[in-house]
Amino acid sequence: MNDWKVLQVGMGNFGLTWLERVLSKHERIGKVIVVDHHEENLEKARLIAGEREVETFYEAEDALRKHTPDLLINVTQPNHHEAVNALAIQYRIPILCEKPLSLTLEQAMQERDRARSSRVPLMVAENYRYFTICREVKRLLEQGTIGRLHAVEVEFRRAHRMSNYHGQMEQPLLLDVTIHHVDMLRYFTGDNARSVSARGWNPSWSWYSGLTNAHLLVSMNGGVELSYTGSLTCRGDETDWLGSWRFEGESGVLHMANGQLEVKTSAGIRRWTVEQERDSRWAVLDECLASLEEERPGETDVEDNLHTAAIIEAAITSIAEERHVLL
């Protein structure tokens, strides 16, 4: 099908980029319906859409009473995800939901159960694993470029200022960014975690109320060990949003940082740049549409994504209770 009718709920800053960079340009998207409580955001959406046919509503249920979209994209704040998804399930509309699916693993499992019982496809938009450079890393690891993978080290640092709900989140780093990185780890290793240890803190100069810095030690079932350091309030040496990754294997090392790949083995050193041609959310949407057409779970279907959510929940528990957590 090349004329998908899509309902997008949530037109904040990130939601507007979904419309501008993906939906308004995607050749397979026909009619777009957008929902937001604020007229200012809806007016921005109309301007962004340009010649693309777009209809606006203040309430998602009003839109669903009038239209039967082929897909609902949920780009609301995380604390609103559950209510919007429940509405979509009530109307039997497939869902592509921004991460985190819910603020707790228990809530995410309840959403999974509701979607499954109603046979409504529910996929989570974990777009970081869809970056071109991440797909290349996966290919290199699978073909044994550095031998059997042993350990992964990740550094993520940004001085990221947000004026919206992020400032009041209890775990802005873990729930908004690190969740992407642990999902990448699961993608790269093809494995799930068996244990997590974590520490979290906030520097004195932080502009967030929640914890913005963390160390994680994650042990995967297959034996790979992750050492992770993240910060949203660093004072310099920023990484890109994917972070700086070091993969150590039996026969070499693979580095990924700032769009660059480097492989070091006994055969020598090879470095090259991987270009990102378009927003990674295109690939997320393409996979979602393909999964619906082929009547199969999407790559980041809710069932798979629960394993990512479980790592974040374990890290939050480890920080709060100062203990090692087994999954």
C-alpha positions as CSV (number, residue, x, y, z in Angstrom):
1,M,0.0,0.0,0.0
2,N,1.3,3.4,-0.9
3,D,-1.4,5.6,0.6
4,W,-1.2,5.1,4.3
5,K,-3.4,7.2,6.5
6,V,-1.5,8.1,9.6
7,L,-2.7,9.7,12.8
8,Q,0.1,11.4,14.8
9,V,-0.7,12.3,18.4
10,G,1.7,14.9,20.0
11,M,3.0,17.9,18.2
12,G,5.6,19.2,20.6
13,N,9.2,19.9,19.4
14,F,10.0,16.3,18.7
15,G,6.6,15.6,17.2
16,L,6.9,18.5,14.8
17,T,10.2,17.0,13.6
18,W,8.4,13.7,13.0
19,L,6.0,15.5,10.7
20,E,8.6,17.7,9.1
21,R,11.4,15.2,8.4
22,V,9.4,12.0,7.9
23,L,5.7,12.0,7.4
24,S,5.5,15.1,5.2
25,K,8.2,13.7,2.9
26,H,7.6,10.0,2.9
27,E,6.4,8.7,-0.4
28,R,4.1,6.0,1.1
29,I,2.2,8.4,3.4
30,G,-1.1,9.8,2.1
31,K,-3.3,11.6,4.5
32,V,-1.8,12.8,7.8
33,I,-4.0,13.6,10.8
34,V,-2.4,15.4,13.8
35,V,-3.5,15.9,17.4
36,D,-2.3,18.3,20.0
37,H,-4.0,20.3,22.8
38,H,-2.3,23.5,21.8
39,E,-3.4,25.6,18.8
40,E,0.1,27.0,18.5
41,N,1.5,23.5,17.8
42,L,-1.3,22.7,15.4
43,E,-0.6,25.9,13.5
44,K,3.0,25.0,13.2
45,A,2.0,21.6,12.0
46,R,-0.1,23.1,9.2
47,L,2.8,25.3,8.1
48,I,5.2,22.4,8.1
49,A,2.9,20.1,6.2
50,G,2.8,22.6,3.3
51,E,1.0,20.9,0.4
52,R,0.7,17.6,2.2
53,E,-2.9,17.0,3.2
54,V,-3.2,17.3,7.0
55,E,-6.2,17.6,9.3
56,T,-5.9,18.8,12.9
57,F,-7.7,17.9,16.1
58,Y,-7.4,18.9,19.8
59,E,-8.4,15.4,21.0
60,A,-7.3,12.0,19.8
61,E,-10.7,10.5,20.4
62,D,-12.4,13.1,18.2
63,A,-10.0,12.2,15.4
64,L,-10.7,8.5,15.8
65,R,-14.4,9.0,15.8
66,K,-14.1,10.7,12.4
67,H,-11.2,8.7,10.8
68,T,-9.9,5.1,10.8
69,P,-6.2,5.6,10.3
70,D,-3.9,2.7,9.2
71,L,-1.4,3.6,11.9
72,L,-1.2,5.8,15.1
73,I,2.2,7.3,15.9
74,N,2.3,8.3,19.6
75,V,4.8,11.2,20.2
76,T,3.2,12.5,23.4
77,Q,5.1,12.9,26.7
78,P,6.0,9.5,28.3
79,N,3.5,9.9,31.1
80,H,0.7,10.1,28.4
81,H,1.8,7.2,26.3
82,E,-0.3,4.6,28.1
83,A,-3.6,6.6,27.7
84,V,-3.1,7.3,24.0
85,N,-2.1,3.7,23.3
86,A,-5.1,2.4,25.3
87,L,-7.3,4.6,23.1
88,A,-5.7,3.3,19.9
89,I,-6.2,-0.3,21.2
90,Q,-9.8,0.4,21.9
91,Y,-10.3,1.5,18.2
92,R,-8.1,-1.4,17.0
93,I,-5.5,0.9,15.4
94,P,-1.8,-0.4,15.0
95,I,0.6,1.7,17.1
96,L,4.1,3.0,16.7
97,C,5.0,4.6,20.1
98,E,8.0,6.7,21.0
99,K,10.2,5.4,23.7
100,P,10.0,4.8,26.6
101,L,6.7,2.9,26.1
102,S,6.0,3.5,29.8
103,L,7.8,4.9,32.8
104,T,7.9,1.5,34.5
105,L,8.4,-2.1,33.3
106,E,5.1,-3.1,35.0
107,Q,3.2,-0.5,33.0
108,A,4.9,-1.6,29.8
109,M,4.0,-5.2,30.4
110,Q,0.4,-4.2,31.0
111,E,0.3,-2.3,27.7
112,R,1.8,-5.4,26.0
113,D,-0.9,-7.5,27.4
114,R,-3.7,-5.1,26.3
115,A,-2.3,-4.9,22.8
116,R,-1.9,-8.7,22.5
117,S,-5.4,-9.5,23.9
118,S,-6.9,-7.1,21.3
119,R,-4.5,-8.3,18.6
120,V,-3.3,-4.7,18.0
121,P,0.3,-4.4,16.7
122,L,2.4,-2.3,19.0
123,M,6.0,-1.3,18.0
124,V,8.4,1.1,19.9
125,A,10.3,3.7,17.9
126,E,13.9,2.8,19.0
127,N,15.4,4.6,16.1
128,Y,19.1,4.7,17.3
129,R,19.6,1.1,16.2
130,Y,18.5,2.1,12.7
131,F,21.3,4.6,12.1
132,T,23.3,3.6,9.1
133,I,26.5,3.4,11.1
134,C,24.8,1.0,13.6
135,R,23.7,-1.3,10.8
136,E,27.3,-1.3,9.6
137,V,28.6,-2.1,13.1
138,K,26.1,-5.0,13.3
139,R,27.4,-6.3,9.9
140,L,31.0,-6.1,11.0
141,L,30.3,-8.0,14.3
142,E,28.3,-10.7,12.6
143,Q,31.0,-11.4,10.0
144,G,33.6,-11.8,12.7
145,T,35.7,-8.8,11.9
146,I,37.1,-8.6,15.5
147,G,36.3,-12.2,16.4
148,R,34.0,-13.2,19.2
149,L,32.9,-10.1,21.1
150,H,34.1,-9.9,24.7
151,A,33.4,-6.4,26.1
152,V,31.8,-3.1,25.1
153,E,32.6,0.3,26.5
154,V,30.3,3.3,25.9
155,E,30.8,6.9,26.7
156,F,27.9,9.4,26.2
157,R,28.2,13.0,27.2
158,R,26.0,16.0,26.3
159,A,25.3,19.4,27.8
160,H,21.6,19.1,26.9
161,R,19.1,21.8,28.0
162,M,15.4,21.1,27.6
163,S,12.7,23.5,28.7
164,N,9.9,20.8,28.6
165,Y,9.0,17.9,30.8
166,H,12.6,16.5,30.7
167,G,13.6,18.9,33.4
168,Q,11.2,17.3,35.9
169,M,11.8,13.7,35.1
170,E,13.3,11.6,37.9
171,Q,15.5,9.7,35.4
172,P,16.0,12.0,32.3
173,L,19.2,10.3,31.3
174,L,18.2,6.7,31.7
175,L,14.6,7.0,30.4
176,D,15.2,9.4,27.5
177,V,18.7,8.6,26.2
178,T,20.4,5.6,27.8
179,I,17.3,3.5,26.9
180,H,18.5,4.0,23.3
181,H,22.0,2.9,24.1
182,V,21.0,-0.3,25.9
183,D,18.7,-1.1,23.0
184,M,21.7,-0.6,20.7
185,L,23.7,-3.0,22.9
186,R,20.9,-5.7,22.6
187,Y,20.8,-5.1,18.8
188,F,24.6,-5.4,18.4
189,T,24.9,-8.5,20.6
190,G,21.6,-10.2,19.7
191,D,21.3,-10.9,23.3
192,N,19.5,-9.9,26.5
193,A,20.9,-8.9,29.9
194,R,21.2,-11.1,33.0
195,S,22.4,-8.5,35.5
196,V,22.8,-4.8,36.0
197,S,24.7,-2.6,38.5
198,A,24.4,1.1,38.4
199,R,25.2,4.4,40.2
200,G,23.5,7.7,39.4
201,W,24.1,11.3,40.5
202,N,23.5,14.9,39.7
203,P,26.2,17.6,39.7
204,S,25.8,20.8,41.6
205,W,25.3,22.8,38.4
206,S,22.6,20.6,36.9
207,W,19.6,22.3,35.3
208,Y,17.6,19.1,35.8
209,S,15.8,17.9,39.0
210,G,16.4,14.2,38.3
211,L,19.6,12.2,37.9
212,T,21.6,13.2,34.8
213,N,24.7,11.1,35.2
214,A,25.1,7.4,35.6
215,H,27.6,4.4,35.4
216,L,26.2,1.1,34.3
217,L,27.7,-2.4,34.3
218,V,25.6,-4.8,32.3
219,S,26.3,-8.5,31.9
220,M,24.7,-10.2,28.9
221,N,23.5,-13.8,29.0
222,G,26.1,-14.8,26.4
223,G,29.0,-13.4,28.4
224,V,29.5,-9.9,26.9
225,E,30.2,-7.2,29.5
226,L,29.1,-3.6,29.1
227,S,30.7,-0.6,30.8
228,Y,28.6,2.5,30.3
229,T,29.1,6.2,31.4
230,G,26.5,8.7,30.5
231,S,25.9,12.4,31.2
232,L,23.4,15.1,30.2
233,T,25.2,17.8,32.1
234,C,28.8,17.5,31.0
235,R,31.3,20.5,30.9
236,G,33.0,19.6,27.7
237,D,34.2,16.8,25.4
238,E,30.7,16.1,24.1
239,T,29.9,13.0,22.1
240,D,27.2,12.7,19.4
241,W,23.9,11.3,20.5
242,L,24.9,7.7,19.7
243,G,27.9,8.0,22.0
244,S,31.4,6.7,21.6
245,W,31.6,2.9,21.5
246,R,34.5,0.5,21.8
247,F,34.0,-3.2,21.0
248,E,36.7,-5.6,22.1
249,G,36.8,-9.0,20.4
250,E,39.1,-12.0,20.5
251,S,41.1,-10.7,17.5
252,G,40.7,-7.0,17.4
253,V,38.9,-3.8,18.4
254,L,36.1,-1.8,16.7
255,H,35.5,1.9,17.5
256,M,32.4,3.9,16.6
257,A,32.2,7.6,17.3
258,N,31.0,10.8,15.5
259,G,30.1,9.0,12.3
260,Q,33.5,7.3,12.1
261,L,34.4,3.6,12.3
262,E,37.9,2.2,13.1
263,V,38.9,-1.5,13.1
264,K,42.2,-2.6,14.6
265,T,43.3,-6.2,14.0
266,S,46.6,-8.0,13.3
267,A,46.0,-7.1,9.7
268,G,46.3,-3.4,10.5
269,I,44.1,-0.4,11.1
270,R,41.2,0.7,8.9
271,R,39.2,3.9,9.3
272,W,36.3,5.2,7.3
273,T,33.2,7.5,7.5
274,V,29.6,6.3,7.4
275,E,27.2,8.9,6.0
276,Q,23.7,9.2,7.3
277,E,21.5,10.1,4.3
278,R,18.2,10.7,6.1
279,D,16.5,10.7,9.5
280,S,16.7,7.3,11.1
281,R,13.0,7.5,11.8
282,W,12.4,6.8,8.1
283,A,13.8,3.3,8.7
284,V,11.7,2.9,11.8
285,L,8.5,3.8,9.9
286,D,9.5,1.6,6.9
287,E,10.0,-1.4,9.2
288,C,6.7,-0.7,10.9
289,L,4.8,-0.5,7.6
290,A,6.5,-3.6,6.3
291,S,5.6,-5.6,9.5
292,L,2.0,-4.6,9.2
293,E,1.9,-5.6,5.5
294,E,3.6,-8.9,6.2
295,E,1.5,-9.5,9.4
296,R,4.6,-10.1,11.6
297,P,6.1,-8.4,14.6
298,G,8.2,-5.4,13.9
299,E,11.9,-5.5,14.8
300,T,11.2,-3.4,17.9
301,D,7.9,-4.9,18.7
302,V,6.7,-4.4,22.2
303,E,7.6,-8.0,23.1
304,D,11.2,-7.3,22.1
305,N,11.3,-3.9,23.6
306,L,10.4,-5.2,27.1
307,H,14.0,-6.6,27.3
308,T,15.3,-3.0,26.8
309,A,12.9,-1.6,29.4
310,A,14.0,-4.3,31.8
311,I,17.6,-3.2,31.7
312,I,16.6,0.4,32.4
313,E,14.3,-0.7,35.3
314,A,17.1,-2.7,36.7
315,A,19.5,0.2,36.5
316,I,16.9,2.5,38.3
317,T,16.4,-0.1,41.0
318,S,20.2,-0.6,41.4
319,I,20.7,3.1,41.9
320,A,17.8,3.5,44.4
321,E,18.7,0.4,46.4
322,E,22.5,0.4,45.9
323,R,22.6,-3.2,44.9
324,H,23.3,-5.6,42.1
325,V,20.1,-6.6,40.2
326,L,19.5,-9.9,38.5
327,L,17.0,-10.0,35.6
